Amino acid sequence: MGLIGALGLDVKNLIAQLVNFAIIYWILKKFAWDKIVALLEKRQKEITDGIDNARRAEETLVVSDQKKEKILLAAKKEAKELLTQAQAQAEQIKSEALNEAREQAARVLAQSELQLAREKETMLTQVQEQMADLVVMGVERVTGQQVEAKKIDQVYLQEGLK
């Protein structure tokens, strides 16, 4: 006991502490150890599941980002195609409207020319009638006799046929 005493240990206290430790160890092992181990295993499983869920969520996020990029690219492509189609349609409508306006202007011009020709014809007829009246009046003044317009027309027709 000299060596243990030299270390400053009391053998009685040491044996009592070893017995106390064995009793506490046995009690914990018998009643609490399985529960503590089960609790630790459960906590370890929760942590492992959490890590796995986080990894799966990160993979899902990456896949979702890729899908989002594909959808955005497809939407941009579709928008560009729609814009191109709309521009083509606008150009076609513009061209059709311009052609229709030209056709309508041509129709209006043709109608105006036709109306102008009719008015010219009417004016020439009126001028001829007025000329005939003036000729009749002139002949009546010169000859002093009353002349019928039909006779003068016949005279001119005969002279014109000669």
C-alpha positions in Angstrom: 0.0 0.0 0.0 3.0 2.1 0.1 2.8 3.0 -3.6 -0.9 3.9 -3.5 -0.3 5.9 -0.3 2.7 7.6 -1.9 0.3 8.8 -4.7 -2.0 10.3 -2.1 -4.8 7.9 -2.7 -6.9 6.5 0.1 -7.6 2.8 -0.6 -10.9 2.7 1.2 -12.1 5.7 -0.7 -10.9 4.2 -4.0 -12.7 0.9 -3.4 -15.8 2.8 -2.3 -15.7 4.9 -5.5 -15.2 1.8 -7.7 -18.1 0.1 -6.0 -20.3 3.2 -6.5 -19.2 3.4 -10.1 -20.0 -0.3 -10.7 -23.4 0.2 -9.1 -24.2 3.3 -11.2 -22.9 1.6 -14.3 -25.1 -1.4 -13.7 -28.2 0.7 -13.0 -27.6 2.8 -16.1 -26.9 -0.3 -18.2 -30.0 -2.0 -16.9 -32.5 0.8 -17.1 -31.3 3.7 -19.2 -28.6 2.5 -21.5 -30.9 1.0 -24.2 -33.1 4.2 -24.1 -30.0 6.4 -24.4 -28.6 4.3 -27.3 -32.0 4.3 -29.0 -32.3 8.1 -28.6 -28.8 8.5 -30.0 -29.5 6.2 -32.9 -32.8 8.0 -33.6 -31.0 11.3 -33.5 -28.3 10.0 -35.8 -30.9 8.7 -38.3 -32.7 12.0 -38.2 -29.4 13.8 -39.0 -28.7 11.3 -41.8 -32.2 11.7 -43.2 -31.9 15.5 -43.0 -28.6 15.4 -44.9 -30.1 13.0 -47.5 -33.2 15.3 -47.9 -31.0 18.3 -48.3 -29.0 16.5 -51.0 -32.2 15.4 -52.8 -33.6 19.0 -52.4 -30.4 20.4 -53.9 -30.6 17.9 -56.8 -34.3 18.8 -57.3 -33.4 22.5 -57.3 -30.7 21.9 -59.9 -33.1 20.0 -62.1 -35.8 22.6 -61.5 -33.3 25.4 -62.5 -32.5 23.4 -65.7 -36.2 23.0 -66.5 -36.7 26.7 -65.8 -33.9 27.6 -68.2 -35.3 25.3 -70.9 -38.8 26.8 -70.4 -37.4 30.4 -70.5 -35.5 29.6 -73.7 -38.6 28.0 -75.3 -40.7 31.0 -74.3 -38.1 33.4 -75.7 -38.0 31.4 -78.9 -41.8 31.4 -79.1 -42.0 35.1 -78.4 -39.4 35.8 -81.1 -41.4 33.6 -83.6 -44.6 35.3 -82.7 -43.0 38.7 -83.1 -41.6 37.7 -86.5 -45.0 36.4 -87.5 -46.7 39.6 -86.3 -44.2 41.7 -88.2 -44.8 39.6 -91.3 -48.6 39.9 -90.9 -48.3 43.7 -90.4 -46.2 44.0 -93.5 -48.7 41.9 -95.5 -51.6 44.0 -94.2 -49.7 47.1 -95.0 -49.0 45.8 -98.5 -52.6 44.8 -99.0 -53.9 48.1 -97.8 -51.5 49.9 -100.1 -52.6 47.8 -103.1 -56.2 48.3 -102.2 -55.7 52.1 -101.9 -53.9 52.1 -105.3 -56.7 50.1 -106.9 -59.3 52.4 -105.3 -57.4 55.5 -106.5 -57.3 54.0 -110.0 -61.0 53.3 -109.9 -61.7 56.9 -108.7 -59.5 58.2 -111.4 -61.2 56.1 -114.1 -64.6 57.2 -112.9 -63.5 60.8 -112.9 -62.1 60.5 -116.4 -65.4 58.9 -117.5 -67.4 61.6 -115.8 -65.2 64.3 -117.4 -65.6 62.7 -120.8 -69.4 62.7 -120.3 -69.4 66.3 -119.2 -67.2 67.2 -122.2 -69.6 65.5 -124.5 -72.5 67.3 -122.8 -70.7 70.7 -123.1 -69.9 70.0 -126.8 -73.5 69.2 -127.5 -74.6 72.3 -125.7 -72.1 74.4 -127.6 -73.2 72.9 -130.9 -76.8 73.7 -130.0 -75.9 77.2 -129.1 -73.9 77.6 -132.2 -76.8 76.4 -134.3 -79.1 78.9 -132.5 -76.5 81.7 -133.2 -76.3 80.7 -136.8 -80.0 80.7 -137.1 -80.2 84.1 -135.5 -77.4 85.4 -137.8 -79.0 84.1 -140.9 -82.4 85.6 -139.8 -80.7 89.0 -139.3 -78.8 88.8 -142.6 -81.8 87.6 -144.7 -84.5 89.2 -142.7 -86.5 86.0 -142.9 -87.3 83.6 -140.2 -85.4 80.3 -140.6 -86.0 77.0 -139.0 -83.0 75.3 -137.3 -83.9 72.0 -138.9 -83.5 73.4 -142.4 -80.1 74.9 -141.6 -79.0 71.5 -140.1 -80.1 69.8 -143.3 -78.2 72.3 -145.4 -75.0 71.9 -143.4 -75.4 68.1 -143.5 -75.8 68.1 -147.3 -72.8 70.4 -147.7 -70.8 68.3 -145.2 -71.6 65.2 -147.2 -70.4 66.7 -150.5 
